[in-house]
């Protein structure tokens, strides 16, 4: 499902509104064909409302009036994620359809970045938008798999949100990280493993093992980044101390 960029040429609110309309259409199609429970429908509508509200705010905050091709692809992924969310919260939802929609959303993950680079429209908003959709899709897939294999698997989807919450108390966690290929590999691995486990194609022991590997690699990736951020914060603090010492001495002499 795609949203025409013709809806994004004037007001920054038109794209989010079009996105919310598309989300409602997808939910209506799922309700009519496979059925959505009350909680699933509510979860899908709430997700779409929050998504499009935050996107509208971000567009206004950055002064952007057009969504652009790359962000349109990301919005399409976001709408598919809303469909996955609705099915996750619907008992007895068709697993094959849930996994298929999630797989399409995951496959499109590499498309928006390529489009942004090829069209020269790479933006910080686009990167953040892409990252948040990835994180939420992993969260809802981890909810689905955790219900079957143990709630410890929910940590796979919750890891990033715990990290963000921790950064409110520890501002040094918000510093920019150096690009690392390993981080991208681990991030891509989470969605793929969760989708495969959710499909039910693996035996139970192998599903548990795959989830454990996903959680272990995610712990390693976050742990490495946290250590780097902490060391970088100490280096910055030491540099500030060295810079401020002579100024204090001059102030005392003066």
ABEGO torsion letter per residue (X at the ends): XBBBAAAAABBAAAAAAAAAAAAAAAAAAAAAAAEBBAAAAAAAAAAAAAAAAAAAAAAAAAGBABAEAAAAAAAAAAAAAAAAAAAAABBGBBAAAAAAAAAAAAAAAAAAAAAAAAAGABBAAAAAAAAAAAAAAAAAAAAAAAAAAEAAAAAAAAAAAAAAAAAAABAAAABBBBBBAAAAAAAAAAAAAAAAAAAGABBAAAAAAAAAAAAAAAAAAAAAAAAAAAAAAAAAAAAAAAAAAAAAAAAAAX
